[in-house]
Amino acid sequence: MNDNSKKWLFLLILSLIWGSSFILIKKSLLGLTPYQLGALRTIITGVFLFAVGLKSLKSIKKSEWRWVVVSGFLGSFIPAFLFAIAETEIDSAITSILNSLVPLNAILLGFAIFKIGFTRRQFLGVIIGFIGTSILILQGADLNPDQNYLYAGFVIISTVMYALNVNIIKKHLQNVKPLSIATGNYVAIIIPAIVILLFTDFFSESTFAHPDFEMSIVYVVILSFFGTALAKVLFNTLVQISTPVFASSVTYLMPVVALSWGLLDGEIFGPLQIVASVIILLGVYLANKKKA
């Protein structure tokens, strides 16, 4: 399979995995606080990656480690907490929709900071995708007036961090194996996560006695393995065989998956949001369509 076929396959797989992550976060929060969830997600993911990727760390050069550390905090550690905090007030599907700002930020930051060029067609595609996302957000606000959209700021901050991360991987870690990057990320962030967990009263009797505690742990384990450990390796590979903009386009497809899970879980969205999802997919196509 050539790289062009692989990148579309990886995009689809990641869309399914990450599109399902938001409902898993929502379910995990039934028995855990946002800080417990963020810390546990980081720790469990680290354990999974260390089990298969410790030997791969030898391939990381000393000069590359600083970028691996920065990538770990921007692409994994901080967003894990911010998304959990956001979903205490905003539906899982809406959180996924807000996450669609990543490709726009990837283009703008890639051009402004990393001097990575883009075509007019790419920019047009991202703008169209952003318009579709805006429609989804406005409709979500109308259908869910009781939700606190100030918490959307946590997701927006995360999208900027994700955009920086994809550009860092493309610019400074292009020749590092995806498994090495992912494992190295968690070498840097697992200790801070443990420290935070110790200060969250996770090991208290009241936490263990919560009726949803056991299922929340199950959801976190699933989220950590599929939504973080496996997805991190796939995403790093996708960035290397495509472009930061193409890799970030996974966030255009994720809302379709997330909205489906949200509907099954009783979240509300209307017909106009379905139209908006089609607009988003059009944006993905235009942003990645090659010239004849």
Phi, psi and chi 1 to 4 in degrees:
 res  aa     phi    psi   chi1   chi2   chi3   chi4
   1 MET       -  127.0 -174.7 -178.6  -66.2      -
   2 ASN   -78.4  170.3   56.8   39.5      -      -
   3 ASP   -62.9  -33.8  -77.5   -7.8      -      -
   4 ASN   -65.3  -40.7 -170.6   56.5      -      -
   5 SER   -70.8  -39.8  -61.5      -      -      -
   6 LYS   -61.8  -41.5  -79.0 -176.7 -179.5  178.7
   7 LYS   -65.1  -35.5   72.5  178.6 -174.0  179.4
   8 TRP   -73.0  -35.4  -76.2  104.1      -      -
   9 LEU   -65.4  -46.2  176.5   61.5      -      -
  10 PHE   -63.7  -37.0  -76.0    7.1      -      -
  11 LEU   -61.9  -42.4 -175.3   69.7      -      -
  12 LEU   -66.1  -46.5  177.3   59.9      -      -
  13 ILE   -62.0  -45.0  -66.5  173.1      -      -
  14 LEU   -64.6  -36.0  -79.7  169.0      -      -
  15 SER   -62.1  -42.4  -61.3      -      -      -
  16 LEU   -67.1  -43.2  -67.3  172.8      -      -
  17 ILE   -68.2  -53.9  -68.2  175.7      -      -
  18 TRP   -73.1  -28.6  -85.6  -21.4      -      -
  19 GLY   -65.1  -27.6      -      -      -      -
  20 SER   -87.1  -13.6  -58.1      -      -      -
  21 SER   -65.6  -32.4  -66.3      -      -      -
  22 PHE   -69.9  -36.4  -61.7   93.6      -      -
  23 ILE   -71.8  -31.4 -167.4   68.3      -      -
  24 LEU   -67.7  -37.8  -70.6  171.3      -      -
  25 ILE   -62.5  -45.4  -68.1  173.1      -      -
  26 LYS   -58.5  -45.6  178.2 -179.2  178.7 -180.0
  27 LYS   -69.4  -34.8  -66.0  -61.2 -176.0 -178.0
  28 SER   -65.8  -31.3  -61.5      -      -      -
  29 LEU   -73.6   -7.8  -73.3  169.6      -      -
  30 LEU   -65.0  -32.5  -66.3  176.2      -      -
  31 GLY  -122.4    5.1      -      -      -      -
  32 LEU  -134.6  155.4  -61.9  169.0      -      -
  33 THR   -82.6  163.0   69.0      -      -      -
  34 PRO   -57.7  -37.2  -25.1   34.2      -      -
  35 TYR   -73.5  -35.8  -65.7   99.6      -      -
  36 GLN   -64.7  -42.4  -70.0  170.5  -15.1      -
  37 LEU   -63.9  -48.1  171.6   54.8      -      -
  38 GLY   -60.3  -42.5      -      -      -      -
  39 ALA   -68.6  -46.5      -      -      -      -
  40 LEU   -62.5  -41.4  -80.3  172.6      -      -
  41 ARG   -59.7  -41.7 -178.7  179.6  179.8 -178.6
  42 THR   -68.1  -44.8  -58.4      -      -      -
  43 ILE   -65.7  -48.7  -65.6  166.6      -      -
  44 ILE   -64.2  -41.7  -64.2  171.0      -      -
  45 THR   -61.2  -42.4  -59.1      -      -      -
  46 GLY   -59.2  -42.3      -      -      -      -
  47 VAL   -61.5  -44.7  171.2      -      -      -
  48 PHE   -59.7  -47.0  -78.3  136.0      -      -
  49 LEU   -69.4  -37.5  -72.5  171.9      -      -
  50 PHE   -63.9  -33.5  -65.1  163.0      -      -
  51 ALA   -63.8  -29.9      -      -      -      -
  52 VAL  -116.5  -13.2  -62.4      -      -      -
  53 GLY  -123.2    4.1      -      -      -      -
  54 LEU   -59.7  -40.4  -80.8  179.1      -      -
  55 LYS   -64.4  -27.9  -68.4 -177.3  178.9  179.4
  56 SER   -71.3  -15.1   69.4      -      -      -
  57 LEU   -65.5  -23.0  -64.9  177.7      -      -
  58 LYS   -62.4  -24.2  -63.4  178.2 -179.4  177.8
  59 SER   -80.6   -8.6   64.5      -      -      -
  60 ILE   -83.4  123.5  -57.5  176.8      -      -
  61 LYS   -74.8  155.5  -61.4  176.4 -177.7  177.5
  62 LYS   -58.3  -37.4 -173.3  177.1  -65.6 -173.8
  63 SER   -71.5  -17.8   60.6      -      -      -
  64 GLU   -90.6  -17.1  -65.3  167.6  -27.0      -
  65 TRP   -62.5  -34.4  -95.2  106.4      -      -
  66 ARG   -63.4  -36.1   60.5  176.8  176.3  173.2
  67 TRP   -74.4  -32.1  -63.8  112.5      -      -
  68 VAL   -64.5  -41.7  170.4      -      -      -
  69 VAL   -65.1  -47.8  172.2      -      -      -
  70 VAL   -60.2  -43.0  172.3      -      -      -
  71 SER   -59.8  -39.3  171.6      -      -      -
  72 GLY   -62.1  -43.6      -      -      -      -
  73 PHE   -73.8  -40.4  -81.5   93.4      -      -
  74 LEU   -76.2  -38.7  -68.5  178.6      -      -
  75 GLY   -93.9  -12.3      -      -      -      -
  76 SER  -136.6  -57.6  -61.1      -      -      -
  77 PHE   -63.0  -62.1 -175.4   76.4      -      -
  78 ILE   -64.9  -46.3  -59.3  175.1      -      -
  79 PRO   -59.8  -30.7  -28.4   38.4      -      -
  80 ALA   -59.0  -35.7      -      -      -      -
  81 PHE   -82.1  -41.1  -67.7   94.0      -      -
  82 LEU   -64.3  -40.9  -65.2 -176.1      -      -
  83 PHE   -67.0  -38.3  -86.6  101.3      -      -
  84 ALA   -64.3  -42.0      -      -      -      -
  85 ILE   -63.6  -43.7  -66.4  170.7      -      -
  86 ALA   -59.8  -40.1      -      -      -      -
  87 GLU   -77.2    0.1  -73.5 -155.5   33.7      -
  88 THR   -76.0  -15.0   60.4      -      -      -
  89 GLU  -126.4  -21.5  -69.8  -72.0  -20.9      -
  90 ILE  -119.5  142.1  -57.4  173.5      -      -
  91 ASP   -58.2  152.5  -81.2  -16.7      -      -
  92 SER   -60.3  -39.1   60.8      -      -      -
  93 ALA   -67.0  -41.3      -      -      -      -
  94 ILE   -65.5  -38.2  -61.7  -60.0      -      -
  95 THR   -60.5  -43.0  -56.0      -      -      -
  96 SER   -62.8  -39.7  172.0      -      -      -
  97 ILE   -63.6  -45.5  -67.3  160.6      -      -
  98 LEU   -61.1  -30.5  -69.4  170.9      -      -
  99 ASN   -64.8  -15.6 -165.4   48.7      -      -
 100 SER   -69.8   -3.3  -62.9      -      -      -
 101 LEU   -73.1  -12.7  -67.2  170.2      -      -
 102 VAL   -55.8  -48.7  173.1      -      -      -
 103 PRO   -60.7  -38.0  -24.0   34.9      -      -
 104 LEU   -63.6  -45.1  177.3   59.8      -      -
 105 ASN   -64.8  -35.2  -71.1  -29.2      -      -
 106 ALA   -63.6  -40.4      -      -      -      -
 107 ILE   -67.9  -48.9  -77.9 -175.1      -      -
 108 LEU   -65.5  -45.2  -62.5  178.3      -      -
 109 LEU   -71.8  -35.9  -67.8  173.8      -      -
 110 GLY   -61.6  -39.0      -      -      -      -
 111 PHE   -74.9  -45.2  176.2   73.5      -      -
 112 ALA   -74.3  -37.9      -      -      -      -
 113 ILE  -105.4  -43.6  -60.4  176.3      -      -
 114 PHE  -100.5    0.5  -60.9   94.0      -      -
 115 LYS    58.6   34.7  -51.8  -56.6  179.0 -175.3
 116 ILE   -93.6  121.3  -62.5  174.8      -      -
 117 GLY   -75.5  165.5      -      -      -      -
 118 PHE  -147.3  156.8   60.0   87.6      -      -
 119 THR   -92.5  164.7   65.5      -      -      -
 120 ARG   -62.8  -36.4  -69.4 -178.8 -179.4  178.5
 121 ARG   -65.6  -41.0 -179.5  175.4  -71.8  159.1
 122 GLN   -61.0  -45.9  -78.5 -178.6  -44.3      -
 123 PHE   -63.7  -41.7 -171.9   72.1      -      -
 124 LEU   -62.2  -42.9  176.2   61.9      -      -
 125 GLY   -61.2  -41.8      -      -      -      -
 126 VAL   -67.5  -39.4  171.4      -      -      -
 127 ILE   -63.0  -44.0  -67.6  -61.1      -      -
 128 ILE   -62.0  -43.3  -70.0  174.7      -      -
 129 GLY   -61.6  -38.0      -      -      -      -
 130 PHE   -67.0  -37.3  179.9   75.3      -      -
 131 ILE   -62.7  -45.3  -69.3  171.7      -      -
 132 GLY   -60.0  -40.9      -      -      -      -
 133 THR   -63.9  -40.6  -60.8      -      -      -
 134 SER   -61.8  -40.6  -60.8      -      -      -
 135 ILE   -62.5  -42.7  -65.3  172.2      -      -
 136 LEU   -61.0  -42.2  -79.9  167.4      -      -
 137 ILE   -65.5  -46.5  -66.8  170.8      -      -
 138 LEU   -62.5  -41.1  -67.4  173.1      -      -
 139 GLN   -65.7  -39.0  -82.2  -65.0  105.4      -
 140 GLY   -62.6  -39.2      -      -      -      -
 141 ALA   -65.9  -38.0      -      -      -      -
 142 ASP   -67.7  -40.3  -71.8  -19.3      -      -
 143 LEU   -78.9  -21.2  -67.2  171.1      -      -
 144 ASN  -129.8   66.8  -58.1  -77.2      -      -
 145 PRO   -66.7  -15.3   25.5  -34.9      -      -
 146 ASP   -83.2   -5.1   57.7  -37.8      -      -
 147 GLN   -86.3  145.0  -65.2 -177.8    1.4      -
 148 ASN   -90.4  100.6 -173.8   -8.4      -      -
 149 TYR   -78.4   -1.8  -89.5   75.9      -      -
 150 LEU   -63.7  -27.7  -70.1  176.9      -      -
 151 TYR   -71.1  -11.2  -82.2   66.8      -      -
 152 ALA   -63.3  -23.3      -      -      -      -
 153 GLY   -60.0  -33.6      -      -      -      -
 154 PHE   -64.7  -37.5  -67.0  113.2      -      -
 155 VAL   -71.0  -41.2 -177.5      -      -      -
 156 ILE   -62.0  -41.2  -66.5  171.6      -      -
 157 ILE   -60.6  -40.0  -67.2  171.1      -      -
 158 SER   -64.1  -37.5  -64.5      -      -      -
 159 THR   -65.4  -34.6   64.9      -      -      -
 160 VAL   -65.7  -41.8  173.7      -      -      -
 161 MET   -64.9  -42.5  -68.1 -177.5  176.1      -
 162 TYR   -61.5  -41.4  -77.3  152.8      -      -
 163 ALA   -64.1  -41.7      -      -      -      -
 164 LEU   -61.8  -40.8  -76.7  169.8      -      -
 165 ASN   -63.3  -44.8 -177.1   47.8      -      -
 166 VAL   -65.7  -34.0  -64.1      -      -      -
 167 ASN   -72.3  -35.2  -79.6  -67.0      -      -
 168 ILE   -64.0  -43.9  -74.5  171.7      -      -
 169 ILE   -62.0  -44.3  -67.6  172.5      -      -
 170 LYS   -68.9  -37.9 -169.4   66.2  179.0  179.1
 171 LYS   -83.2  -42.4 -176.8   77.7  172.6 -179.0
 172 HIS  -115.2  -14.9  -60.2  -72.2      -      -
 173 LEU  -125.7   24.2  -59.7  173.2      -      -
 174 GLN   -57.7  -34.5  174.4   66.4   20.4      -
 175 ASN   -99.3    7.2  -62.5  -42.6      -      -
 176 VAL   -94.1  136.6 -178.7      -      -      -
 177 LYS   -60.7  139.4  -65.3  178.8  179.7  178.5
 178 PRO   -54.1  -41.2  -28.8   36.9      -      -
 179 LEU   -65.2  -36.0  179.7   59.2      -      -
 180 SER   -65.5  -42.3  -59.0      -      -      -
 181 ILE   -62.4  -49.3  -63.8  173.1      -      -
 182 ALA   -62.1  -45.4      -      -      -      -
 183 THR   -65.8  -42.5  -53.8      -      -      -
 184 GLY   -62.2  -37.4      -      -      -      -
 185 ASN   -53.7  -46.1  -72.1  162.2      -      -
 186 TYR   -81.4  -19.6  -77.9   81.6      -      -
 187 VAL   -61.6  -37.4  167.8      -      -      -
 188 ALA   -77.4  -31.7      -      -      -      -
 189 ILE  -110.0   -7.7   66.2  177.7      -      -
 190 ILE   -70.5  -35.9 -165.6  168.1      -      -
 191 ILE   -66.0  -47.7  -62.6  -59.0      -      -
 192 PRO   -57.6  -35.6  -26.5   35.5      -      -
 193 ALA   -65.6  -40.5      -      -      -      -
 194 ILE   -63.0  -43.4  -67.7  172.9      -      -
 195 VAL   -60.1  -45.3  172.3      -      -      -
 196 ILE   -63.0  -42.6  -70.8  175.5      -      -
 197 LEU   -60.2  -38.0 -174.5   64.8      -      -
 198 LEU   -64.6  -23.3  -67.5  174.9      -      -
 199 PHE  -100.1   12.0  -75.9   92.1      -      -
 200 THR  -106.0    5.4   62.3      -      -      -
 201 ASP    63.6   26.2  -68.8  -32.2      -      -
 202 PHE   -62.0  -35.9  174.1   74.1      -      -
 203 PHE   -89.1   16.1  -63.2   99.6      -      -
 204 SER   -84.0  159.9   66.5      -      -      -
 205 GLU   -64.1  -35.0 -175.7  177.4  -14.8      -
 206 SER   -65.1  -34.2   59.3      -      -      -
 207 THR   -67.9  -47.9  -60.4      -      -      -
 208 PHE   -67.1  -26.7  -64.4  147.4      -      -
 209 ALA   -83.5   -7.9      -      -      -      -
 210 HIS   -62.8  132.5 -165.1  -73.6      -      -
 211 PRO   -60.7  -24.3   19.8  -33.3      -      -
 212 ASP  -100.6    7.5  -64.9  -51.5      -      -
 213 PHE   -60.9  -50.0  174.0   75.8      -      -
 214 GLU   -62.2  -45.2  -68.0 -177.1    0.1      -
 215 MET   -67.4  -33.9  -76.9  -52.8  -57.6      -
 216 SER   -62.3  -39.1  -69.2      -      -      -
 217 ILE   -64.7  -40.8  -65.9  -62.4      -      -
 218 VAL   -59.8  -45.7  172.1      -      -      -
 219 TYR   -62.9  -39.6  -71.0  129.3      -      -
 220 VAL   -65.5  -40.2  173.6      -      -      -
 221 VAL   -63.0  -45.4  172.1      -      -      -
 222 ILE   -62.0  -44.9  -64.1  172.7      -      -
 223 LEU   -61.1  -41.5  175.7   65.3      -      -
 224 SER   -68.7  -42.5  -60.2      -      -      -
 225 PHE   -73.3  -55.6  178.5   72.2      -      -
 226 PHE   -81.4  -51.8  -70.7  101.0      -      -
 227 GLY   -73.8  -17.2      -      -      -      -
 228 THR  -123.1  -62.8  -49.9      -      -      -
 229 ALA   -61.9  -58.9      -      -      -      -
 230 LEU   -65.0  -44.0  176.8   60.9      -      -
 231 ALA   -64.8  -35.2      -      -      -      -
 232 LYS   -60.8  -44.4  -76.4  -78.9  -70.1 -178.2
 233 VAL   -65.3  -44.4  176.5      -      -      -
 234 LEU   -63.2  -41.2  -70.7  176.1      -      -
 235 PHE   -67.4  -43.9 -178.2   71.3      -      -
 236 ASN   -60.8  -37.1  -68.3  -18.8      -      -
 237 THR   -65.1  -43.6  -55.8      -      -      -
 238 LEU   -60.8  -41.7 -179.3   60.0      -      -
 239 VAL   -61.2  -39.8  172.4      -      -      -
 240 GLN   -73.5  -32.5  -68.3 -179.8  -21.0      -
 241 ILE   -94.8   -2.3   65.1  175.3      -      -
 242 SER  -131.8 -127.7   59.9      -      -      -
 243 THR  -136.4  161.7   65.6      -      -      -
 244 PRO   -56.9  -37.2  -28.8   36.5      -      -
 245 VAL   -66.5  -45.6  174.7      -      -      -
 246 PHE   -62.6  -46.3 -176.3   90.5      -      -
 247 ALA   -61.0  -40.4      -      -      -      -
 248 SER   -68.8  -20.1  -61.7      -      -      -
 249 SER   -65.6  -11.3  -65.8      -      -      -
 250 VAL   -57.9  -29.1   67.1      -      -      -
 251 THR   -72.4  -11.4   56.6      -      -      -
 252 TYR   -79.2  -32.9  -78.0  158.1      -      -
 253 LEU   -86.2  -28.5  -60.8  174.3      -      -
 254 MET   -55.6  -40.3  -74.9  158.5   51.9      -
 255 PRO   -59.3  -31.8  -26.6   35.9      -      -
 256 VAL   -62.7  -44.6  179.4      -      -      -
 257 VAL   -67.7  -45.6  178.0      -      -      -
 258 ALA   -63.5  -39.9      -      -      -      -
 259 LEU   -64.1  -36.5  -78.0  169.5      -      -
 260 SER   -63.5  -46.0  -60.7      -      -      -
 261 TRP   -63.4  -40.2  -79.2  116.8      -      -
 262 GLY   -61.6  -41.3      -      -      -      -
 263 LEU   -61.8  -43.7  177.9   62.6      -      -
 264 LEU   -63.9  -26.8  -68.9  173.6      -      -
 265 ASP   -94.6    5.9 -163.4   52.6      -      -
 266 GLY    95.2    3.2      -      -      -      -
 267 GLU   -73.3  153.3  -64.6  178.3    7.3      -
 268 ILE  -108.4  132.0  -57.5  171.8      -      -
 269 PHE  -150.1  151.3   64.2   95.8      -      -
 270 GLY  -105.5  178.0      -      -      -      -
 271 PRO   -58.4  -34.9  -24.1   34.3      -      -
 272 LEU   -64.7  -28.7 -172.6   55.9      -      -
 273 GLN   -70.1  -30.6  -70.9  177.1  -59.8      -
 274 ILE   -67.0  -42.1  -63.0  175.1      -      -
 275 VAL   -60.7  -42.7  174.2      -      -      -
 276 ALA   -61.9  -35.6      -      -      -      -
 277 SER   -63.9  -38.3  -61.8      -      -      -
 278 VAL   -64.7  -39.3  175.0      -      -      -
 279 ILE   -61.5  -40.4  -65.5  174.2      -      -
 280 ILE   -61.2  -45.5  -69.6  173.0      -      -
 281 LEU   -62.3  -35.7  -67.5  176.1      -      -
 282 LEU   -62.9  -39.9  174.8   61.8      -      -
 283 GLY   -62.0  -40.9      -      -      -      -
 284 VAL   -60.4  -44.6  174.6      -      -      -
 285 TYR   -61.4  -48.3  174.5   75.9      -      -
 286 LEU   -66.3  -38.6  -69.9  175.9      -      -
 287 ALA   -66.8  -22.4      -      -      -      -
 288 ASN  -118.4    2.5  -63.1  -73.7      -      -
 289 LYS   -74.9  128.1 -174.2  176.4 -177.1  -64.4
 290 LYS   -81.9  153.1  -66.2 -178.2  178.3 -180.0
 291 LYS   -67.4  147.4  -67.8 -177.2  178.3  180.0
 292 ALA   -66.4      -      -      -      -      -
